[in-house]
Amino acid sequence: MRKGKVYYKDIMAGIITETDDGEFLFQYNAQYVKDHRTEFVTFTMPVREKAYVDKRLFPFFEGLIPEGWLLDIATKNWKINPNDRMGLLLACCQNCIGAVSVIPISEEDEE
C-alpha cells in the first residue's frame, strides 16, 4: 500500500492511497473538512468526510504527473515504469506548480 499526504496551499488537506488491491482512495483530513469546507483540492472532489474511491488514479492527480520529455527524464532517473502512475505521483509531485503537492508517506511515518 502506497500513500501520500496531499497539501493544498501548504495545508495538509488529505491522504491519497493506492491499496494492495489496486484501488485508489482520497480522503480529506477531518480537520481540513471542519476548517476549509470551501477550499477543495479540485472542483471534481469537493470537501467531504466520505473517501473518494476509484479503480484508476483520479484524473486531477493524473494531471499533476509530468508529460513528454519531463516524464522521460523522471522515469529514467528514478527507474519508474511510466505505467506506475502512483509511483510517478509520489516521486514527481512534491513541488508542483500550483497549489497542490503530494508528499510520500513512508512506512516509518505511519508508525
Phi and psi in degrees as a GROMACS rama.xvg file:
@    title "Ramachandran Plot"
@    xaxis  label "Phi"
@    yaxis  label "Psi"
@TYPE xy
-115.724  143.344  ARG-2
-138.784  155.475  LYS-3
-144.336  143.789  GLY-4
-81.7043  130.955  LYS-5
-102.544  120.142  VAL-6
-105.401  138.689  TYR-7
-122.991  116.584  TYR-8
52.1869  47.0028  LYS-9
65.938  14.9182  ASP-10
-113.333  131.55  ILE-11
-67.4298  110.142  MET-12
-92.2919  -31.9787  ALA-13
178.766  -169.588  GLY-14
-126.312  132.312  ILE-15
-106.03  135.649  ILE-16
-132.296  139.007  THR-17
-108.267  116.414  GLU-18
-77.5953  167.682  THR-19
-65.3293  -20.4155  ASP-20
-85.5355  -1.35085  ASP-21
86.8652  10.8416  GLY-22
-88.7661  155.338  GLU-23
-114.434  136.099  PHE-24
-127.238  140.978  LEU-25
-127.131  123.031  PHE-26
-124.068  120.398  GLN-27
-66.606  143.916  TYR-28
-65.8589  138.358  ASN-29
-57.6972  -40.9868  ALA-30
-67.2972  -36.4344  GLN-31
-65.2882  -41.4215  TYR-32
-59.6449  -41.1091  VAL-33
-68.7152  -43.5914  LYS-34
-96.1314  -19.4754  ASP-35
-132.398  46.0815  HIS-36
-52.332  -32.3274  ARG-37
-102.14  2.86345  THR-38
-109.544  78.7964  GLU-39
-84.811  154.681  PHE-40
-62.4788  -40.0171  VAL-41
-149.399  149.782  THR-42
-61.4018  -25.3499  PHE-43
-79.0642  -7.76105  THR-44
-134.272  72.8068  MET-45
-59.0767  155.817  PRO-46
-62.2997  128.84  VAL-47
-159.111  162.747  ARG-48
-76.6993  -35.1237  GLU-49
-72.6929  141.052  LYS-50
-72.1005  148.1  ALA-51
-88.5424  135.603  TYR-52
-132.791  138.216  VAL-53
-154.127  160.497  ASP-54
-81.2404  -16.1591  LYS-55
-123.09  158.54  ARG-56
-59.8711  133.529  LEU-57
-57.4851  138.591  PHE-58
-52.8839  -37.5657  PRO-59
-59.9771  -47.4718  PHE-60
-69.6426  -34.7355  PHE-61
-57.5952  -39.1163  GLU-62
-69.1444  -17.2034  GLY-63
-77.7023  -23.2326  LEU-64
-71.9876  134.563  ILE-65
-60.5874  160.207  PRO-66
-126.981  170.611  GLU-67
60.3777  -136.786  GLY-68
-63.771  -30.7915  TRP-69
-69.4255  -37.3159  LEU-70
-64.2888  -41.7138  LEU-71
-58.5134  -43.9266  ASP-72
-63.5945  -45.5452  ILE-73
-62.7175  -45.3905  ALA-74
-66.9954  -35.9607  THR-75
-74.8967  -45.22  LYS-76
-67.7319  -40.5425  ASN-77
-97.2677  0.0918455  TRP-78
51.7101  51.3532  LYS-79
-109.386  132.612  ILE-80
-62.5806  132.267  ASN-81
-60.722  -18.3744  PRO-82
-86.2832  -7.60574  ASN-83
-85.6094  80.9955  ASP-84
-66.9968  -38.5432  ARG-85
-67.5591  -40.7668  MET-86
-59.4191  -43.2961  GLY-87
-67.299  -40.3765  LEU-88
-59.501  -46.9137  LEU-89
-69.2279  -33.4441  LEU-90
-81.0399  -35.3159  ALA-91
-106.055  -10.5056  CYS-92
-113.189  29.1203  CYS-93
-79.4722  -26.9518  GLN-94
-132.564  58.2243  ASN-95
-70.8874  156.094  CYS-96
-73.4289  131.63  ILE-97
112.241  -167.903  GLY-98
-89.5573  -11.8668  ALA-99
-110.486  137.416  VAL-100
-138.017  155.863  SER-101
-127.085  121.145  VAL-102
-110.736  123.903  ILE-103
-59.1855  144.902  PRO-104
-108.002  118.069  ILE-105
-84.6124  164.988  SER-106
-61.1406  -32.9253  GLU-107
-66.3652  -35.3599  GLU-108
-64.0166  -28.776  ASP-109
-78.8528  -20.9168  GLU-110
